Amino acid sequence: MAGHTCLAVPGNHGVWPGLLLIAAGTGLLKTNITSMVGFLYAEGDTDRRAAGYSLYYMGISAGALAAPMVVGFLGEEVDWHLGFAAAALGMALGLTQLTLGKRRLAESYRERPVVPLTARERRNVLRAAGAVVALLVLLVPLATETGLLGFDNLTYALAAVGLLVPAGYLAHMYRCPHVDTGERVRLKAYVWFFAAAALFWMVYDQMAITLNVFAAQKVDLQVLGWQMPASWTLSIPSVFGIVLAPMVGMFWLRKGRNFSTPGKFSMALGLAGGSFLVMAVASAPASGGAKVSLWWLIGVYFIQVLGELCLSLVGVVITMALAPRAFTSQMIGIWFLAAATGDSIGGQVPRLDHAIGQTGTFLWQGALLVVAGLLMLKGAGRLRTQIGEYGPGEAGVRVAV
């Protein structure tokens, strides 16, 4: 709420503080609320948990449907600062609802951490945080004066952070004395799921950048003689999410045991890759100046949402199932960092348009994900052994849907 309030202030001074506050608030919200949903179900009840996450996903999709319709319209048609103010108001309503309704959740989530920080660990965290702040205070003015803190260099630095932070934290968990040998084996297997998710989000989250710019510049947005705001196209995936999530959730509940977790990740990668192969076909005529039909984007978003439903819900379940007991909530944070890693790469990809053209950029990304999906499928047997997942009639215990 504070971050969107900063963005609502006229001028450019609130942009970076606003983005920083939004990122911090999102990190505090998404990881914990996802864990809370998981704790509603008994350990081992993975099928019902996956169906429950489908309902959770529908709630997210409802908000994602409304946001472009309100914030996007106000931003494009009136003033972007007003659009951000509307987002801040929405956050205020959500905060009020949480404050009034939190007492109903007392039995549904853990009030205290599983392994609380010791006094020494707390001091170490505070020292590390203080050292980082002090370093930034020294380096930012220096970089500004020397011209190193340009927009491009800043985005490169943020991309590096998106790659290094999850790698460092996974290594920290692996070496932690609170993690036993069996948990370390599952963590090693989880790295492959993390990498697959990062590749998926590299493509999927470009709907907010590359595909939205494509919609604004190269798609015919005339609907019955009315020019639709380009930001409204971002509501299309949410519509598909609301419609498809309960169906996919019911399908996993009934048939989920017939598919391996690596197989579902493989399907997600194949669908995401296929969507960008479709975009390569759509962008070819657009590169000559012609505007393409909105149906191309609708079809691409349909394919991508199907892929997300194969990965997002299953990914949260497998993350909780493979999480070391001492790092349950943090492991959910690692899952969301897969999106940050993918976005760090995906945010730099449009730079290649100048070298190989937009059609070529779509083409190589689509081909990469299809190949990654096939490799994930090829290694499914070994991964299933490492995570303790077995098919119907096989010996062992399934830990994931």
C-alpha positions as CSV (number, residue, x, y, z in Angstrom):
1,M,0.0,0.0,0.0
2,A,2.8,2.4,0.9
3,G,4.6,1.5,-2.3
4,H,1.6,2.3,-4.5
5,T,1.1,5.5,-2.6
6,C,4.7,6.5,-3.5
7,L,3.9,5.8,-7.2
8,A,0.7,7.8,-6.9
9,V,2.7,11.0,-6.0
10,P,3.2,13.2,-9.1
11,G,6.7,13.3,-10.4
12,N,9.4,10.6,-10.7
13,H,10.9,10.7,-7.2
14,G,8.6,8.0,-5.8
15,V,9.3,5.4,-8.5
16,W,12.3,3.5,-6.9
17,P,11.1,3.8,-3.3
18,G,7.6,2.6,-4.5
19,L,9.0,-0.4,-6.4
20,L,11.2,-1.3,-3.4
21,L,8.3,-1.2,-1.0
22,I,6.0,-3.2,-3.3
23,A,8.7,-5.8,-3.7
24,A,9.2,-6.1,0.1
25,G,5.5,-6.2,0.7
26,T,5.0,-8.9,-2.0
27,G,7.7,-11.0,-0.5
28,L,6.2,-10.8,3.0
29,L,2.7,-11.6,1.6
30,K,3.0,-14.3,-1.0
31,T,5.3,-16.7,0.7
32,N,3.4,-16.7,4.0
33,I,-0.1,-16.8,2.6
34,T,0.8,-19.7,0.3
35,S,2.2,-21.6,3.4
36,M,-1.0,-20.8,5.3
37,V,-3.1,-22.4,2.6
38,G,-0.9,-25.5,2.7
39,F,-1.2,-25.8,6.4
40,L,-5.0,-26.1,6.1
41,Y,-4.6,-29.7,5.0
42,A,-3.1,-32.7,6.8
43,E,0.4,-33.9,5.9
44,G,0.2,-36.3,3.0
45,D,-3.2,-35.0,1.8
46,T,-1.6,-33.8,-1.4
47,D,-4.5,-34.2,-3.7
48,R,-6.9,-32.1,-1.6
49,R,-4.1,-29.6,-1.0
50,A,-3.7,-29.2,-4.8
51,A,-7.4,-28.7,-5.2
52,G,-7.3,-26.1,-2.4
53,Y,-4.6,-24.3,-4.2
54,S,-6.8,-24.1,-7.2
55,L,-9.3,-22.1,-5.2
56,Y,-6.5,-19.9,-4.0
57,Y,-5.4,-19.4,-7.6
58,M,-8.9,-18.4,-8.5
59,G,-8.7,-15.6,-5.9
60,I,-5.5,-14.4,-7.4
61,S,-7.0,-14.5,-10.8
62,A,-10.0,-12.4,-9.7
63,G,-7.7,-9.7,-8.5
64,A,-5.5,-9.9,-11.6
65,L,-8.7,-9.6,-13.7
66,A,-9.9,-6.4,-12.0
67,A,-6.5,-4.7,-11.7
68,P,-5.9,-4.0,-15.5
69,M,-9.6,-3.0,-15.9
70,V,-9.4,-0.3,-13.2
71,V,-5.7,0.6,-12.8
72,G,-4.8,0.1,-16.5
73,F,-7.8,2.1,-17.7
74,L,-7.1,5.0,-15.3
75,G,-3.5,5.0,-16.1
76,E,-3.8,4.9,-19.9
77,E,-6.9,7.1,-20.3
78,V,-6.6,9.6,-17.4
79,D,-3.3,9.6,-15.5
80,W,-0.9,6.9,-14.3
81,H,-0.5,8.4,-10.8
82,L,-4.3,8.1,-10.4
83,G,-4.1,4.5,-11.5
84,F,-1.5,3.8,-8.8
85,A,-3.7,5.6,-6.3
86,A,-6.5,3.2,-7.1
87,A,-4.1,0.3,-6.5
88,A,-3.2,1.8,-3.1
89,L,-6.8,2.0,-2.2
90,G,-7.3,-1.6,-3.1
91,M,-4.4,-2.5,-0.8
92,A,-5.9,-0.5,2.0
93,L,-9.1,-2.4,1.7
94,G,-7.2,-5.7,1.7
95,L,-5.3,-4.6,4.8
96,T,-8.5,-3.7,6.6
97,Q,-10.1,-7.1,5.7
98,L,-7.0,-8.9,7.0
99,T,-7.0,-7.0,10.3
100,L,-10.6,-7.6,10.9
101,G,-10.6,-11.3,9.9
102,K,-7.2,-12.5,11.2
103,R,-8.6,-13.8,14.4
104,R,-10.6,-16.4,12.4
105,L,-7.3,-17.9,11.2
106,A,-5.7,-18.5,14.5
107,E,-6.0,-22.3,14.3
108,S,-5.2,-22.5,10.5
109,Y,-1.6,-21.3,10.5
110,R,1.4,-21.5,12.7
111,E,1.7,-18.6,15.1
112,R,5.4,-19.2,15.8
113,P,8.3,-20.3,13.5
114,V,9.3,-24.0,13.6
115,V,12.9,-23.2,14.5
116,P,13.0,-19.7,16.0
117,L,16.2,-17.7,15.7
118,T,18.5,-17.8,18.6
119,A,19.7,-14.5,20.1
120,R,23.1,-15.0,18.4
121,E,21.5,-15.7,15.0
122,R,19.3,-12.6,15.4
123,R,22.4,-10.5,16.1
124,N,24.1,-11.9,13.0
125,V,21.1,-11.1,10.8
126,L,21.0,-7.6,12.1
127,R,24.7,-7.1,11.6
128,A,24.5,-8.4,8.0
129,A,21.5,-6.2,7.3
130,G,23.4,-3.2,8.8
131,A,26.5,-4.0,6.7
132,V,24.4,-4.1,3.5
133,V,22.7,-0.8,4.3
134,A,26.0,0.9,5.1
135,L,27.5,-0.5,1.8
136,L,24.6,0.9,-0.2
137,V,24.9,4.3,1.5
138,L,28.5,4.4,0.5
139,L,28.2,3.0,-3.0
140,V,25.0,4.6,-4.3
141,P,26.3,8.2,-4.2
142,L,29.6,7.1,-5.6
143,A,28.0,5.2,-8.5
144,T,25.7,8.2,-9.1
145,E,28.6,10.6,-9.3
146,T,30.6,8.4,-11.7
147,G,27.6,7.7,-13.9
148,L,27.7,3.9,-13.1
149,L,24.1,4.0,-11.7
150,G,22.4,4.3,-15.1
151,F,19.2,2.5,-15.8
152,D,20.9,-0.2,-17.9
153,N,23.5,-0.9,-15.3
154,L,20.9,-1.0,-12.5
155,T,18.8,-3.6,-14.4
156,Y,21.9,-5.7,-15.0
157,A,22.7,-5.6,-11.3
158,L,19.1,-6.5,-10.4
159,A,19.3,-9.4,-12.9
160,A,22.4,-10.7,-11.2
161,V,20.8,-10.5,-7.8
162,G,17.8,-12.5,-9.1
163,L,20.3,-15.3,-10.1
164,L,22.6,-15.2,-7.1
165,V,20.2,-14.9,-4.2
166,P,18.3,-18.1,-4.8
167,A,21.5,-20.0,-5.6
168,G,23.1,-18.7,-2.3
169,Y,20.0,-19.5,-0.2
170,L,19.7,-23.0,-1.6
171,A,23.3,-23.6,-0.8
172,H,22.8,-22.3,2.7
173,M,19.9,-24.6,3.3
174,Y,21.9,-27.6,2.0
175,R,24.7,-26.9,4.5
176,C,22.4,-26.1,7.4
177,P,22.8,-28.4,10.4
178,H,19.1,-28.5,10.9
179,V,18.7,-30.3,7.5
180,D,19.2,-34.1,7.6
181,T,20.6,-36.4,4.9
182,G,17.3,-37.3,3.3
183,E,16.3,-33.7,3.1
184,R,19.5,-32.9,1.3
185,V,18.8,-35.5,-1.3
186,R,15.4,-34.0,-1.9
187,L,16.9,-30.5,-2.1
188,K,19.3,-31.6,-4.8
189,A,16.3,-32.9,-6.8
190,Y,14.4,-29.7,-6.1
191,V,17.1,-27.7,-8.0
192,W,15.8,-29.2,-11.3
193,F,12.3,-28.2,-10.5
194,F,13.5,-24.7,-9.6
195,A,15.4,-24.4,-12.9
196,A,12.4,-25.6,-14.9
197,A,10.2,-23.1,-13.1
198,A,12.6,-20.3,-13.8
199,L,12.6,-21.1,-17.5
200,F,8.8,-21.2,-17.5
201,W,8.4,-17.8,-15.8
202,M,11.1,-16.3,-18.1
203,V,8.5,-16.8,-20.9
204,Y,5.2,-16.5,-19.0
205,D,5.9,-13.2,-17.3
206,Q,6.7,-11.5,-20.5
207,M,3.0,-11.0,-21.0
208,A,3.4,-8.0,-18.8
209,I,6.2,-6.5,-20.8
210,T,6.9,-7.9,-24.3
211,L,3.4,-9.1,-25.1
212,N,1.7,-6.0,-23.7
213,V,4.0,-3.8,-25.8
214,F,3.2,-6.1,-28.7
215,A,-0.5,-5.6,-28.0
216,A,-0.2,-1.8,-27.9
217,Q,1.9,-1.5,-31.1
218,K,1.1,-4.5,-33.3
219,V,-2.4,-5.8,-32.4
220,D,-5.7,-4.5,-33.8
221,L,-7.5,-3.6,-30.5
222,Q,-10.7,-2.3,-32.2
223,V,-13.7,-4.0,-30.7
224,L,-17.1,-3.0,-32.2
225,G,-15.6,0.3,-33.2
226,W,-14.1,1.0,-29.8
227,Q,-10.3,1.1,-29.2
228,M,-9.6,-1.2,-26.2
229,P,-6.8,-0.1,-23.9
230,A,-3.8,-2.4,-24.4
231,S,-3.5,-3.0,-20.6
232,W,-6.9,-4.7,-20.7
233,T,-5.4,-7.6,-22.7
234,L,-3.7,-8.5,-19.4
235,S,-7.1,-9.5,-18.0
236,I,-7.5,-12.2,-20.6
237,P,-5.2,-14.7,-18.8
238,S,-7.1,-14.0,-15.6
239,V,-10.4,-14.9,-17.2
240,F,-8.9,-18.2,-18.4
241,G,-7.4,-18.7,-14.9
242,I,-10.8,-18.3,-13.2
243,V,-12.5,-20.6,-15.8
244,L,-9.9,-23.3,-16.0
245,A,-8.5,-23.4,-12.4
246,P,-11.5,-25.4,-10.9
247,M,-11.5,-27.8,-13.9
248,V,-7.8,-28.4,-13.7
249,G,-8.0,-28.7,-9.9
250,M,-10.7,-31.3,-10.2
251,F,-8.7,-33.1,-12.9
252,W,-5.6,-33.3,-10.6
253,L,-7.9,-34.4,-7.7
254,R,-9.2,-37.3,-9.8
255,K,-6.4,-38.2,-12.1
256,G,-3.3,-36.6,-10.5
257,R,-1.9,-39.9,-9.4
258,N,-1.6,-41.0,-13.1
259,F,0.9,-38.2,-13.8
260,S,4.3,-37.7,-12.3
261,T,5.4,-34.3,-11.0
262,P,8.3,-34.1,-13.5
263,G,5.8,-35.0,-16.2
264,K,3.6,-32.1,-15.2
265,F,6.5,-29.7,-15.3
266,S,7.4,-31.0,-18.7
267,M,3.9,-30.3,-19.9
268,A,4.1,-26.8,-18.5
269,L,7.4,-26.1,-20.3
270,G,6.1,-27.6,-23.6
271,L,3.0,-25.4,-23.4
272,A,4.9,-22.2,-22.6
273,G,7.4,-23.0,-25.4
274,G,4.6,-23.7,-27.8
275,S,2.9,-20.4,-27.0
276,F,6.0,-18.5,-28.0
277,L,6.3,-20.5,-31.2
278,V,2.8,-19.3,-31.9
279,M,3.9,-15.8,-31.2
280,A,6.8,-16.2,-33.7
281,V,4.2,-16.9,-36.3
282,A,2.0,-14.0,-35.2
283,S,4.9,-11.5,-35.1
284,A,6.1,-12.3,-38.7
285,P,3.4,-10.2,-40.5
286,A,3.5,-7.6,-37.7
287,S,7.2,-7.0,-38.4
288,G,6.2,-5.6,-41.8
289,G,3.9,-3.0,-40.2
290,A,0.6,-4.8,-40.4
291,K,-1.5,-5.2,-37.2
292,V,-2.6,-8.8,-36.3
293,S,-5.8,-10.0,-34.9
294,L,-6.4,-10.0,-31.1
295,W,-7.2,-13.7,-31.5
296,W,-3.5,-14.5,-31.7
297,L,-3.0,-13.1,-28.2
298,I,-6.1,-14.8,-26.9
299,G,-4.8,-18.1,-28.2
300,V,-1.3,-17.6,-26.8
301,Y,-2.7,-16.6,-23.3
302,F,-4.9,-19.7,-23.3
303,I,-1.9,-22.0,-24.0
304,Q,0.2,-20.2,-21.3
305,V,-2.5,-20.4,-18.6
306,L,-2.9,-24.1,-19.3
307,G,0.9,-24.3,-18.8
308,E,0.7,-22.3,-15.6
309,L,-1.9,-24.6,-14.2
310,C,0.4,-27.5,-14.8
311,L,3.2,-25.8,-13.0
312,S,2.1,-23.2,-10.4
313,L,-0.3,-25.4,-8.3
314,V,1.9,-28.5,-8.6
315,G,5.0,-26.5,-7.9
316,V,3.8,-25.2,-4.6
317,V,2.8,-28.7,-3.5
318,I,6.1,-30.2,-4.5
319,T,7.9,-27.3,-2.8
320,M,6.1,-27.9,0.5
321,A,6.6,-31.7,0.2
322,L,10.4,-31.4,-0.4
323,A,11.0,-28.6,2.0
324,P,13.2,-29.3,5.0
325,R,11.2,-29.0,8.2
326,A,13.3,-26.1,9.4
327,F,12.7,-24.1,6.2
328,T,9.0,-24.6,5.2
329,S,8.1,-20.9,4.7
330,Q,11.5,-20.0,3.4
331,M,11.2,-22.8,0.8
332,I,7.9,-21.2,-0.4
333,G,10.0,-18.1,-0.8
334,I,12.5,-20.0,-2.8
335,W,9.7,-21.1,-5.1
336,F,8.7,-17.5,-5.7
337,L,12.3,-16.7,-6.3
338,A,12.2,-19.0,-9.3
339,A,9.9,-16.4,-10.8
340,A,12.3,-13.7,-9.9
341,T,15.2,-15.6,-11.6
342,G,13.1,-16.2,-14.7
343,D,12.0,-12.5,-14.7
344,S,15.6,-11.4,-14.3
345,I,16.5,-13.2,-17.5
346,G,13.2,-12.5,-19.3
347,G,13.6,-8.8,-18.6
348,Q,16.8,-8.7,-20.6
349,V,15.6,-10.8,-23.5
350,P,13.9,-7.9,-25.4
351,R,17.3,-6.4,-25.9
352,L,18.0,-9.1,-28.5
353,D,15.2,-7.8,-30.7
354,H,17.6,-5.3,-32.3
355,A,20.0,-8.1,-33.2
356,I,17.8,-11.0,-34.4
357,G,14.3,-9.4,-34.6
358,Q,11.3,-10.0,-32.5
359,T,10.2,-13.1,-34.5
360,G,13.7,-14.6,-33.9
361,T,13.5,-13.8,-30.2
362,F,10.1,-15.5,-29.8
363,L,11.4,-18.5,-31.8
364,W,14.5,-19.3,-29.8
365,Q,12.7,-18.9,-26.5
366,G,9.9,-21.2,-27.6
367,A,12.4,-23.8,-28.9
368,L,14.5,-23.6,-25.7
369,L,11.5,-24.4,-23.5
370,V,10.2,-27.2,-25.7
371,V,13.7,-28.8,-25.5
372,A,13.9,-28.3,-21.7
373,G,10.5,-30.0,-21.4
374,L,11.7,-33.0,-23.3
375,L,14.8,-33.2,-21.1
376,M,12.7,-32.9,-18.0
377,L,10.6,-35.8,-19.3
378,K,13.6,-37.9,-20.1
379,G,15.0,-37.5,-16.5
380,A,11.6,-38.0,-14.8
381,G,12.5,-41.5,-13.6
382,R,15.6,-40.5,-11.7
383,L,13.8,-37.4,-10.2
384,R,10.9,-39.5,-9.0
385,T,13.3,-41.8,-7.2
386,Q,15.1,-38.9,-5.6
387,I,11.9,-37.3,-4.3
388,G,10.2,-40.6,-3.3
389,E,7.4,-40.3,-5.8
390,Y,5.9,-43.5,-7.2
391,G,3.0,-44.3,-9.5
392,P,-0.1,-46.3,-8.8
393,G,0.7,-49.8,-7.7
394,E,4.4,-49.0,-7.1
395,A,6.1,-49.4,-3.8
396,G,6.9,-46.3,-1.8
397,V,5.2,-43.1,-0.6
398,R,4.1,-40.3,-2.8
399,V,5.1,-36.9,-1.6
400,A,3.7,-34.8,-4.4
401,V,0.5,-34.6,-6.4
